[in-house]
Amino acid sequence: MNAAKVGLLAALVIVNIAFVAGWILAAKRHGLRERPTLADIAIGFVTDFLDTLGIGSYAPTTALFKFRGKPADELIPGTLNVGHNADAFLSTVLFVTAVTVDPVLLACMVASAAAGAWLGAGVVSRLPRRAIQLFMGVALLIAASFFAMTNFEVLPAGGTAMSLGGWRFGLAVSVNFVLGALMCVGIGNYAPSMALLALLGMHPIAAYPIMMGSDGILQPVASLGFFKSGRFAHGPSLGLTIGGVVGCVIAFPLVRAVAAHIYWMRWLVIVVVTYAAVSMLRSARQSQPPAAAVAVD
């Protein structure tokens, strides 16, 4: 294993130690004692199973949270980042060690995503409930659109490159900064990242260690901001963590076996996510304060 990958995995361990310490301190500071339910664990299992297959977990999790009616909408972004972090850690270790990609590109894109997440978490932690509902409603529609474009083969299939140079390198790193920030409002980076790297001529498999590595670093970094504000649901986050680890471990060796069924699974996700997007935007509309009455002399 080259030095860049060793450095990335070392950074992964360090930020996750900070993540665990931050969660413990946040639980004490904010008096968080909620326990996970079986539903929380099941959601974590299903969504991180899909995540390991390359479909993503943020949009399906948000949709299932909306169907269930909890946690509160303003707590969903933080819960996604905190609860899916364990899956991101495992996926990073598995895919970074299994797939060979340019280590400099990998390291720069991961660092860029982490910087974007740090900025994004600080912003999202201060947003009002309605703003988060609007952002997440739009995020879910964007996710559904990317899923549909993938199924309709509108997005490029990609090339054969496992590295980038020149302006392509700079563009990939810059866009990943934006994707890292958007992860904090619930826009998963899998579909946008795969589309970006395919447009730049990279092999589709090259996207996996970059996507997983970005999540593995940016999610604990973003979570530190949510720990500070307390804007995450403790019980559901624990449930996502428990179920997600099991889902990831089971899904990884089955990636090739279930590849033929991902097309139909993606259509199911599109339907569920679109419904959740409409529901989220409807909630934002209902929470809009009424217009002030006009005084009449």
Sequence and secondary structure as in RCSB ss.txt:
>XXXX:A:sequence
MNAAKVGLLAALVIVNIAFVAGWILAAKRHGLRERPTLADIAIGFVTDFLDTLGIGSYAPTTALFKFRGKPADEL
IPGTLNVGHNADAFLSTVLFVTAVTVDPVLLACMVASAAAGAWLGAGVVSRLPRRAIQLFMGVALLIAASFFAMT
NFEVLPAGGTAMSLGGWRFGLAVSVNFVLGALMCVGIGNYAPSMALLALLGMHPIAAYPIMMGSDGILQPVASLG
FFKSGRFAHGPSLGLTIGGVVGCVIAFPLVRAVAAHIYWMRWLVIVVVTYAAVSMLRSARQSQPPAAAVAVD
>XXXX:A:secstr
  HHHHHHHHHHHHHHHHHHHHHHHHHHHHT      HHHHHHHHHHHHHHHTTS SHHHHHHHHHHHT S GGG
HHHHHHHHTHHHHHHHHHHHHHHS   HHHHHHHHHHHHHHHHHHHHHHTT  HHHHHHHHHHHHHHHHHHHHHH
HTT S    SBS   HHHHHHHHHHHHHHHHHGGGT  SHHHHHHHHHHTTB GGGHHHHHHHHHHHHHHHHHHH
HHHHT S HHHHHHHHHHHHHHHHHHGGGTTTTGGGHHHHHHHHHHHHHHHHHHHHHHHHHTS         
